[in-house]
Amino acid sequence: MSKKRLLFVGIVLLLSVVLILALTGCGRADEANEVETTDEQTQEEYSGRSLAIQVWPGSWEDVYTEQVYKPFQEKYGIEIISTTAVEWYSLAKIKTEVDSGNPQIDIVIAMPGDVVKGEQMGLWEELDTSKLTYYKDLYDRAKISPNTVGFLIYRYGYAYRQGDDVVEPPVNWADLADPRFKGKLTIPDSHPTYIIQSINYTLTGQMSPVDVDAVFAVLDRIKPNILNFNKGAGEIQDMINRKEVDISTMFDGRIYNMRDAGTPVEWMQFADATLAAFDYFAILKGSENADIAHLFLDFALQPEQQINVAKHLYYAPANSAAQLPQDLAEILPFGKDAIDALLFEDYEYVAVNEEAWWERWSAWLAE
C-alpha cells in the first residue's frame, strides 16, 4: 500500500473517531439536559399541590418529617400536611370523611385490625401496585389487602431500666406477678390488643382464638404490682429517669429512642411471646389526591427512606431490598427468616373481637 494510501486511510479513521466522540458527547449532553428538564417538569407539574397525611405523634412524626416528608417535598414540590395528635382520626371519623365525598385527609395509618374493618366499611381506595416500584420486594404480611400497604414493622416487648438497683428482669409475662415487681411496674392504658394477645400466646401457644377469661386471670395476678397505668412513651421515660419504675411494656422503637435521648433503658423481649405487627398506609376512598398519594407511597417504600427511618425510628423496614447496616441488623428483625420467626396477630380475628377486648380492658382498669 502506498504512503498516500496509508495517509488517506489514517485521516479517515481519525475523522471517524472524532465524529463518534462528538456524537457520543452530544448524546450525553442531550441525556443530561433531558434529565434536568424532567426534574423541572416534575416540580412544575405538582407545584401548588398538597397531601394530608395522618401520623402517629411524637418521635414518629418527627422522624418521618425529617427523613421522608422533607425529601419528598424537595423532590416533587408537593407540600405535606401532617395531622397533629389531637386530630388523630378514628375509623368513625374516617367514615364521616369518606361519606362526605370530599375527604380532607388523603393518607392514613392503619393497624392490621383496622385494615380489615376499614376495608369492610369501604374506606380505602384500591391501590395501583404498578405505581409502587418495590411492591414485589415487600414482605408478604405487608400485602394483606389490595387496598393498603405495610411500610414498617414493630415489636411489643418491655422497657427495662438499666442500673445496679433494678430488679431482675422477667422471663415471661407470668413472671410479672412475682412480688419482686411490686411498685416497679407500669403498663400503658391503651395497649389491650397487644397485651391480651401476648398473654394468650403464653397460655395457649397460639394467637387465636383468645381465652379472654384466662388472660384476665393472669392480669388480675399482675395488677397488685402495677404502680400506675401510663399514658405512653413520654410518661414511661420520665418515670424511668426518676427511677420510679424498672419495667414497662412498650414498642421497641420507642424504647430505643428513649435510650438515644440519654434514658438508662433497654428494650427487651419476653422469651415466650414477642408480638409484632406492620403499620399500613391507606389512601382514603374518594381522595382527590390519589395520584400523588401513590407517588408518596412509592417514595416511602424505597430502600433509602426505609433505611433512614429504621436508623432514626428503630422500626424494621417492610421492604426486603432495604439492606440495614450491621448495627441495626443486630437489634431489628431483618430478612425473611427473622420476619417469619415473629408472632403476628390473626388480623381478621382481631377485627371481629377487638372492640369486646377494649370493653373488658376498660372495665378491668376501672376496678
N, C-alpha and C positions, 0 to 999 in steps of 0.2 A: 504494500500500500504506500502511495507517495506521501511526502511530508505535507503537501497541500491537503490531500485527502484526510490525513490524520488530524490536521489542524481544524478542518471543517467539522469533522465528527466531534472533536473536543468542544468546539464552540457550541454545537447543537446540544450536546449533553449538559454543558454548563448552563445554557439558557433554559433547558428543561427543568433543571434543579431549581433555578431561581424562580421560575414560573410556579412550580409546585409549592415552594416555600411561601411565595406571595399569596397563592390561593388558600393555603392552609392557615396562614396568618389572618387573612380576611375572614375565613370561616370561623376561626376562634373569636375574632373581634365581633363578628355578627352574633355568635352564640352568647358572648358576654353581654352585648347590647340587648339581645333578646331576653336574657335572664333579668337584667336590670329593668327593662321595660315591663316584664311580667310582674316583678315586685311592685313597681309603681302602679301598675294597673290593679293589682290586688288591693293596695291601700286605697286607691280611688274607688274601687268597686264597693268596698264596705264602709267607706267614710260616712260618719254620722250615725252608724247603726250601733245598737247596744244589745247586751244579752244579760238577762236577770237570772242569777243562779242562787239557789238555796243551799246554805252550807252549815256545817257544824261550827259552833262558836269557839273562841279561844285560840289555842295554838294551831288547831286545824285550819281555821280561816287565815291566820297569819302566814302559815307556810304556803298555803295554796295561792294567796295573794302574791307572794314573792316569787314562787317557783313555777307557777302555772299562769295565773291571770296576767301578770305584767308582761312576761314574754309573749303571750298570746296577743295582747293588745299591741305590743310593739311590732309584731309580725303582720297583723291583719288590720290594725287601726280600729278594732271593734272594742267599745267600752264594756267592761264587765261591771255589772251592778250586783254586789254581794249583799244578800239579806242579813240583817243582824239577828242576834239571839232572840229578841222579843218578837221577831217576825217569822220565827220557825213555823213552817206550815205543816199542820196535821193533814191526814188524808181527807178529813171532813172539809177543811179549808181548801185543799186542792180540788175537791169535787165541786165546791162552790165556784172556784175559778174556772174550771173546765165547763161547767154548766152555763156559765155566763157567755161562753162563746168567744171571749177575749181575755184569756188568762194573762195576768200581769207578771207572771214568773214563767221562765222558759224551761229551766232545768232544775230538777230536784234530786236530792239524795234519798234513796230508799233502802231500808234494811230488807233482808230476804223475805220476811213475812209480809211486809208492805208491798214488795214487788208483786206477790201473788194477789193480795187484796186489791191493789190498785189496778191490776190487770182485769180482775173480775168486775171492777167498778167502771171500767172503760176510761181510765185516767191517762194512760200513756200512749204516746204516738209510736207507731211501729217504726223501728229503726231500719234505715237503709244501710245494711252492713257493708255494702260495696264501697261506701264512703269512709269506712274505718280501715285504714291501711293494715293495722296489726290485729284485726279481729281474729284471724286464724291462729295467732300466737297466744291468745288468751287462754288461761286455764279453763277447763270445762265448766266449773262452777261459776265462772264469770258470765256464762251464757245460758242461764237457766230460763230465760224468757226472750222472745224475739223483740220485746219492747224495751228492754233495759240492758245495761252492760256493766259488769263488775269492774272496778278500777283500782281497788286496793284490798288488802287482807289484814285483818286484825285478830288478835287472840285475847282471850279473857283468862287472867290469872290473878296474881296479887302483888301489891307493893309491899316490900319488906324493908323496914328501916335498918340502916347499917350502923353498927356501933358495938361496943363491948357490953352494953347494958340492955341489949334486946333479948327477948325470949327466943327459945329455939323455934325455928320455922316449922309450920305444919307440913306434913307429907301429903295429906289428902283433906277433903272437906270435913270429914268426920272429926279430924283432929281439932278443928276449931271449937269443939265443945269441951276441950280439955281445960281444967281450971287455970292452967298457966296463962291462958289468953284473956282472963277476966280483966276488963277495963283496958285491954291493949288492942282491941279490935274495933274497926269502924267499917261499915258497909254502905255503899251508895243506895239511896232510897228509890232510885229509878232504874234498877237493873234486874227486875224479877225474871225476865225472859232468859237471861244468861245464867243467873243463879239457879233457877229451878231446873233448867235442862242439865246443868253441870252436876248438881247433886243427884238428879235422876240417873245420870250415867254412872255415877259412883255406886248407886244402889243396884242398878239393873244391868249395867253393861251395854245399854243401848240408848239412843237419843229419843226414840219414840216407840210405843206410847209412854206418856209420863204418868207415873204413880204419884199424883198430887198429894194425897194424904201422907204417904211415906216421906215425901220430900219435906213437907211442913213439920213432920215429926222430928226430922233432923234439924230443921231451922229452930224449932222450939228448944232443942238441947243447946244450940249455939247462942240463942238470944241473950241469956244471962251474961255472956262475956262481951256483948257489944256495948261499947261506950256510947255511940250515937250512930244515927243513920245520916250520912253526909250528903251534901248536895252536888258533889262532883270533884273533879281533879284539883281545883283550886283549894277547896277546903281540906282535902286529903294532904296536899302539900304543906299547908300551914300547920296542920296537926302533927305531921311528921317532923317538921322543922322545930316545933316546940316540944318534941319528944312526948307528946300526949298519947300517941298510939304507935304500935310497931307494925301493924298489918292493916291493909285494906284491899279488898278485891277491886280490880280495875283493868283497863285495857293496856296492852304492852306499850304502845306508842306514847300514851300519856305519862307513863312512869319513866320511860327513857328521857322524855323531855324535862321532867322534874329533875332527874339526875344531871342533865346538862346545865340546868339552872342553878346547880350547887346543892340541891337537897340530897342528904345522905340516904339514898334509897336504891334498891334494885328491883327489877321485875322478875318474878319467879312463877313457875308453873306447878300446879298440883300434879302429883305423879299419876293420878288415876283419871283425870278429866281436864283437858285443856280445850275448851270450846273455841272455835274460830269461825269467822264469817267474812263475807265480802260486803263492802259498801257498793251500791249500784247507782249509776246515773240514769235518769229517765227524763225524756222530753215530754212536756205536758201536751195532751191532746188539744189540738187547735192553736198551738203556738204559731204566731206569725213569723217567728224566727227559727223555724225548724231547720232551714238550710244552714245558718251559721251555728246553730246548736250542734249539728253533725260535725261541722268544722272544729268546734271546740272539743267534742268528744274525741275526734281523731287526734287532735293535738295532745290532749291529756293522756292518751294511751300510748304515745310514742315513748320509746325507751328512755330518751333523755329526761323527759318530765317524770316518768315513773321512778327513775333512779334518784333524781333530785328530791322528790317527795319522800322517798324512803330515807335519804340521808338526813333530812330535817324533821320528818314526822315519825319516823320509825314504824311505818306500816309497810308490809311487804307488797311488791308490785303484783298486779294481776297479769301483766304481760310477761310471758316466759322468755321473751327475747331481751328483756332488760337484765343485763349482767351486773349483779351487785358487786361492789368491791369486797375484799376478803373480810374486813372488819364488820361489815353489815351482814354478810352471808353467814357469819358465825352466830349472830343473835336473832336473825329474822328467818322465817321459813322461806326457803329459796330452792326452786327446782321442783319437778314433778313429784319425786319421791317424798320430799319434805311436805309438800302440799297434801299429797294423798294420805299422809300419816296423821293429819289434823282431824279433829272431830267437827263436822259441820252439821248444823241443825237440819231436821226434816222440815223444810220451809213451808210446805203445804200443810203439814200438821200444825205448825206454829200459827199459820194464818187463821186456822179454824179455832185454836184453843187459847191464843194469846190474851184475848180480852178477859176470859174467865180467870187466867192466871193473875192478871193485874187486879181484878176484883178481890181474889183471895189474898194477894200480897198486901193490898191496901188495908184490908180488914186486919191482917196479921200485924202490920205496923201500928195500927191504932189500939191493939190490945194492951 
